């Protein structure tokens, strides 16, 4: 058996052995926090004049989001702010809540 014993009595496998562990998507913020974030985002968008980023910058933002621990793959949302990333990644006025872009 290709495993090692730990002091806790659990077996830790050195190899994956074909097992996939499903990672759960992180939870979204509360509805009240998402509502507040939406109002703030709308104000930023109006103030900035609805300007969009270049396709290259949008693609870079998407890649950063997809590697982030707050990324929710099932609905393409940020669990930190609750935003739908297909919109947030496009707008110049909006930024990552973790300051990653």
Secondary structure, 3 states (H helix, E strand, C coil): CCEEECCCCCEEECCCCCCCCCCCCCCCCCHHHHHHHHHHHHHHHHHHCCCECCHHHHHHHHHHHHHCCCEECCCCEECCCCCEHHHHCCECCCCCCCCCC
